[in-house]
Amino acid sequence: MTTQNRIFDDISRLMTNAMGVAQGAKSEAETAMRGWVDRWLAERDLVTREEFEAVREMAIKARSENAELKARLDSLEAAKTDQG
């Protein structure tokens, strides 16, 4: 009976160690994959979301200013045509 318990203890310890090794391998694989993806993305010159949003806001502001300037120019041209 003691021999059986010892065998079960040994098997249990072996399985626990195997699970620990598997967890370590999983973490190592995830880290390696994350590093590869980061390098791949960096090589593609992709922008971050923050950079994209900043440029988007600048474009919206520029369009608004252009519309205001066009309206002002149209008004000036109309006034000139009325005078002349």
PLY file of the C-alpha trace (Angstrom):
ply
format ascii 1.0
element vertex 84
property float x
property float y
property float z
element edge 83
property int vertex1
property int vertex2
end_header
0.00 0.00 0.00
2.82 2.40 0.83
4.49 1.53 -2.48
1.31 2.40 -4.37
1.01 5.73 -2.56
4.64 6.48 -3.35
4.08 5.63 -7.03
1.03 7.90 -7.13
3.00 10.66 -5.41
5.80 10.29 -7.95
3.34 10.35 -10.86
1.60 13.36 -9.37
4.91 15.20 -8.94
5.90 14.28 -12.51
2.59 15.60 -13.88
2.91 18.80 -11.87
6.41 19.37 -13.21
5.25 18.62 -16.75
2.46 21.19 -16.39
4.97 23.75 -15.17
7.20 23.11 -18.17
4.20 23.38 -20.50
3.17 26.70 -18.91
6.71 28.02 -19.32
6.82 26.95 -22.95
3.46 28.62 -23.57
4.65 31.89 -22.03
7.87 31.76 -24.03
5.99 31.10 -27.27
3.57 33.97 -26.58
6.46 36.35 -25.89
8.27 35.29 -29.06
5.12 35.67 -31.15
4.33 39.09 -29.68
7.89 40.24 -30.45
7.64 38.96 -34.03
4.30 40.73 -34.57
5.66 43.98 -33.10
8.68 43.85 -35.42
6.49 43.02 -38.43
4.17 45.95 -37.69
7.10 48.32 -37.13
8.53 47.41 -40.54
5.23 48.34 -42.20
5.34 51.96 -40.96
1.82 51.73 -39.58
0.55 54.59 -37.45
-0.86 54.35 -33.96
-4.49 55.14 -33.24
-3.42 58.33 -31.46
-1.45 59.52 -34.49
-4.37 58.71 -36.78
-6.83 60.62 -34.58
-4.51 63.65 -34.41
-4.20 63.84 -38.21
-7.95 63.28 -38.56
-8.67 66.23 -36.27
-6.23 68.39 -38.25
-7.99 67.44 -41.51
-11.41 68.26 -40.07
-10.15 71.65 -38.89
-8.54 72.37 -42.28
-11.78 71.50 -44.12
-13.74 73.79 -41.86
-11.29 76.66 -42.36
-11.35 76.08 -46.14
-15.15 76.23 -46.18
-15.10 79.49 -44.19
-12.47 81.01 -46.50
-14.42 79.94 -49.60
-17.57 81.54 -48.27
-15.64 84.72 -47.51
-14.04 84.74 -50.96
-17.42 84.15 -52.65
-18.82 87.06 -50.65
-15.96 89.36 -51.70
-16.29 88.31 -55.34
-20.03 88.93 -55.25
-19.47 92.40 -53.76
-16.89 93.19 -56.43
-19.27 92.06 -59.21
-22.04 94.25 -57.78
-19.73 97.28 -57.83
-18.36 96.89 -61.12
0 1
1 2
2 3
3 4
4 5
5 6
6 7
7 8
8 9
9 10
10 11
11 12
12 13
13 14
14 15
15 16
16 17
17 18
18 19
19 20
20 21
21 22
22 23
23 24
24 25
25 26
26 27
27 28
28 29
29 30
30 31
31 32
32 33
33 34
34 35
35 36
36 37
37 38
38 39
39 40
40 41
41 42
42 43
43 44
44 45
45 46
46 47
47 48
48 49
49 50
50 51
51 52
52 53
53 54
54 55
55 56
56 57
57 58
58 59
59 60
60 61
61 62
62 63
63 64
64 65
65 66
66 67
67 68
68 69
69 70
70 71
71 72
72 73
73 74
74 75
75 76
76 77
77 78
78 79
79 80
80 81
81 82
82 83
